[in-house]
């Protein structure tokens, strides 16, 4: 079963998750000092492609920070699994855990079951990437049903820079009725 996909140009759902650094984080609200938000949904510890992508995200973080973009990566993994996975990545961004199936559906993500991976303990979200502007409007959305179809983070950084320079004068792409 697939969920209705989030529409570009709409407000992002108000969801929060616990983060490994302690406390909780909103998936749609940038921390103080940032005006835009990048939320990456990754499959979990079991996915070597996610590990590589999250390492690339860590490398792209200085450019995103310079653009005023807050970064959060989230998965359905338990706290223990997420912590073990992040020990390999050493991210400089926040990592949320415990994404539930209803939350996955609310985000319009594809959800896979335990037969869609090895060392999988529960249903998990397939990849998603969401970029929100200063008004919490969804400016970029990329949802995939497989781990090997994700946007280049270098392209995302360039695209955010382009959009931020023009966001007040430019409608959100893909919103023509």
N, C-alpha and C positions, 0 to 999 in steps of 0.2 A: 504494500500500500504506500502511495506517495502522499505527501502533504501539499496543500496549496503553497505555492512559492511566494515569497515576499515581493512586493512590487517596488521597483525603483521609484524614488520620489515620495515615499510614504514614511511615516514615523516608524522607527525601529521598536520592536516590542520591549517592554520594560521587564527584563529578566536579570537576576543576580545569581552569582555562584560563589561558593567559598574559593579562596585562592591559597596557594601554597605558602605565601608570605604571611598569611594570617588575615582574618577578617573576611569580608565579602567584597565583590566588585560587581558593578553594573556592566552588562554587556553593551549598554548604549550610552553611557555617560563617561566622557573623558575626565581624567583626573585634573586637578588644578594645575595650571600652567600649560595645558594643551587645549586646543579648540576642536580638533577632529579626532575620530576614533577608528581604529582598525581592529576588528575582532576576527580572529582566525579560529575556525572549528577544525580540529584534527581528529583522526580516527582513534588514536590511543597508543599505548606502549607497544602493542603488538605490531605496529605498522612501521617498517623500516623507511618507507617513503616519507612518512610523517616526520620521522627523526631528521632526515636530510632537509626537509622543507623548514622545520623549526630552527635548524642550524643556520639556514639561509636567512631566515627571519631575524635571527640574532645579528647576523652580519649587516643586514639592512637597517637595523634599529637606529644607528646614528643619523642616517639620512631621514628617516621618518621623524625622529625627535627634532631635527633641525626644521622640519616642515610643521611642527606643532601637532604631530599625530601621536596619540596615546595608543599603545599596543597591548592586546590581551589575547592569549591563546587559551582555548578551552576544549575539554573532552568529557566523555562519560566515565573516564577512568575514576577509580576510587582514589582517595588521597594517597594511600600507600603506593599504588601503581603509578600515579602521576609523579610522585616524589622520586621513585626509582628511575623512571624515564628521564626526568629532568636532571638527575645526577649525571647522565650521559651528555646532556645538551648544555647545561649551565646557562640558562637564559637570563638575559638582562631585562626582560619584560615579565609581567605578571602571568601566571598560569592558573586558570580555574579548573576545577574538577567537579565530578558528580552531575554532569548534564543529564537530565532525565529524558525519557522517551517523549512525554508530553511537551517538554521544552524544545526538543528536537523538531517535533511537529509544528510547534508555534513559529519556529525559525524557517520552516519550509524545507528542512533538510531531508535527504534520503537517509533511511535508517536500515542498517543491516543487522542480521542475527549472528549467533555464535558460529554458524557454519560458514560465514563469510570471512573467516580469518583463523589463524592458529593462535593459541594462547589467548583466546577471547573468553571472558567470563560472563558477559551480558550483551544485550543489544547495544550498538554504538552508532554514532553519527558518521556519515560519510563527509568529506571535506566541504567546508563553506568559508567564504571570505566576504566580509561586510565592511564597507567604509561609510562612516557617518560624518556629515558636516557639523558645523557648530550649532545647528538647529536640530540635531538628532535625526536629520533626514537621510535616508539611505541613498547615497550617491553612486556607489559601486556595489554590485552583488554578483557573486559567482558561487554557484552551487553545483557540485558534481556528485555522481553516483559511484565514482571510482577514485582511488588515491593517485592515479597517474595522470589525471586531467585537472591541473591546477594552473592558475595564472602565474606568470613569471613575477617574482617580487620586485625585480628591477623595473619591470614595466609598470607595476602598481605604484611604486615610488614616483616614477616620472609622471604617471597619470594623475596622481594626487597633487603633485606640484602644479601641473597644468590646470586642473580643476580649481584648486584653491585661488589661483590668480584670477579666475573668471567666474567663480561660483555665484556671485551676486548678479551677474549679467547674463548668465547662461542657464537655460532650463536643464533639468536632469535628463540625461540621455535615456531613451526608451520609454518616454512617458506620453508620447503622442497618442491621442485617443482616436 
